[in-house]
Protein backbone atom coordinates (compact mmCIF):
# COMPACT_ATOMS: atom_id res chain seq x y z
CA UNK A 1 0.00 0.00 0.00
CA UNK A 2 2.88 2.37 0.80
CA UNK A 3 4.33 1.70 -2.64
CA UNK A 4 1.05 2.71 -4.27
CA UNK A 5 0.94 5.90 -2.22
CA UNK A 6 4.54 6.72 -3.13
CA UNK A 7 3.78 6.11 -6.81
CA UNK A 8 0.73 8.35 -6.62
CA UNK A 9 2.74 11.09 -4.92
CA UNK A 10 5.46 10.81 -7.58
CA UNK A 11 2.86 10.97 -10.36
CA UNK A 12 1.22 14.04 -8.82
CA UNK A 13 4.62 15.72 -8.48
CA UNK A 14 5.38 14.96 -12.13
CA UNK A 15 2.05 16.47 -13.21
CA UNK A 16 2.69 19.56 -11.06
CA UNK A 17 6.19 19.97 -12.51
CA UNK A 18 4.84 19.63 -16.05
CA UNK A 19 2.15 22.22 -15.38
CA UNK A 20 4.74 24.65 -13.99
CA UNK A 21 6.90 24.09 -17.07
CA UNK A 22 3.93 24.69 -19.40
CA UNK A 23 2.88 27.87 -17.56
CA UNK A 24 6.46 29.16 -17.60
CA UNK A 25 6.65 28.56 -21.35
CA UNK A 26 3.30 30.30 -21.91
CA UNK A 27 4.44 33.28 -19.80
CA UNK A 28 7.75 33.48 -21.72
CA UNK A 29 5.96 33.41 -25.09
CA UNK A 30 3.41 36.00 -23.97
CA UNK A 31 6.13 38.31 -22.64
CA UNK A 32 8.17 38.06 -25.84
CA UNK A 33 5.17 38.54 -28.12
CA UNK A 34 3.69 41.49 -26.24
CA UNK A 35 7.05 43.17 -25.70
CA UNK A 36 7.88 42.95 -29.42
CA UNK A 37 4.47 44.35 -30.30
CA UNK A 38 4.18 47.11 -27.69
CA UNK A 39 7.57 48.31 -26.47
CA UNK A 40 9.79 50.50 -28.64
CA UNK A 41 13.29 49.06 -28.91
CA UNK A 42 14.85 52.53 -28.74
CA UNK A 43 14.39 53.34 -25.07
CA UNK A 44 13.92 57.04 -24.44
CA UNK A 45 12.80 56.75 -20.82
CA UNK A 46 13.26 54.30 -17.97
CA UNK A 47 9.49 53.96 -17.52
CA UNK A 48 6.91 52.67 -19.99
CA UNK A 49 4.90 55.31 -21.80
CA UNK A 50 1.14 55.36 -21.29
CA UNK A 51 0.64 53.98 -24.81
CA UNK A 52 3.07 51.13 -24.19
CA UNK A 53 1.38 50.35 -20.88
CA UNK A 54 -2.09 50.26 -22.44
CA UNK A 55 -0.83 48.14 -25.34
CA UNK A 56 0.82 45.65 -22.97
CA UNK A 57 -2.31 45.43 -20.83
CA UNK A 58 -4.49 44.70 -23.86
CA UNK A 59 -1.98 42.28 -25.38
CA UNK A 60 -1.68 40.26 -22.17
CA UNK A 61 -5.45 40.21 -21.75
CA UNK A 62 -5.99 38.94 -25.30
CA UNK A 63 -3.17 36.41 -25.03
CA UNK A 64 -4.60 34.94 -21.82
CA UNK A 65 -8.12 34.92 -23.28
CA UNK A 66 -6.98 33.03 -26.38
CA UNK A 67 -4.93 30.63 -24.23
CA UNK A 68 -8.02 29.93 -22.10
CA UNK A 69 -10.28 29.45 -25.13
CA UNK A 70 -7.83 27.07 -26.79
CA UNK A 71 -7.57 25.08 -23.56
CA UNK A 72 -11.35 24.75 -23.33
CA UNK A 73 -11.55 23.80 -27.02
CA UNK A 74 -8.98 21.04 -26.49
CA UNK A 75 -10.99 19.67 -23.56
CA UNK A 76 -14.13 19.75 -25.69
CA UNK A 77 -12.42 18.04 -28.60
CA UNK A 78 -10.86 15.30 -26.48
CA UNK A 79 -13.94 14.42 -24.45
CA UNK A 80 -17.12 15.82 -26.00
CA UNK A 81 -19.46 13.56 -24.04
CA UNK A 82 -18.03 14.66 -20.71
CA UNK A 83 -18.00 18.30 -21.85
CA UNK A 84 -21.64 18.12 -22.94
CA UNK A 85 -22.70 16.42 -19.69
CA UNK A 86 -20.94 19.11 -17.66
CA UNK A 87 -22.51 21.85 -19.79
CA UNK A 88 -25.99 20.37 -19.24
CA UNK A 89 -25.36 20.05 -15.51
CA UNK A 90 -24.15 23.65 -15.19
CA UNK A 91 -27.02 24.93 -17.32
CA UNK A 92 -29.57 23.20 -15.10
CA UNK A 93 -27.78 24.27 -11.93
CA UNK A 94 -26.98 27.91 -12.74
CA UNK A 95 -29.19 29.03 -15.64
CA UNK A 96 -32.57 27.63 -14.70
Residue pairs with C-beta under 8 A, 6 or more apart in sequence:
26 67
30 59
30 60
30 63
30 64
30 67
33 59
33 63
34 55
34 56
34 59
34 60
34 63
35 56
37 55
37 59
38 52
38 55
38 56
38 59
39 48
39 52
39 56
40 52
48 56
75 83
76 83
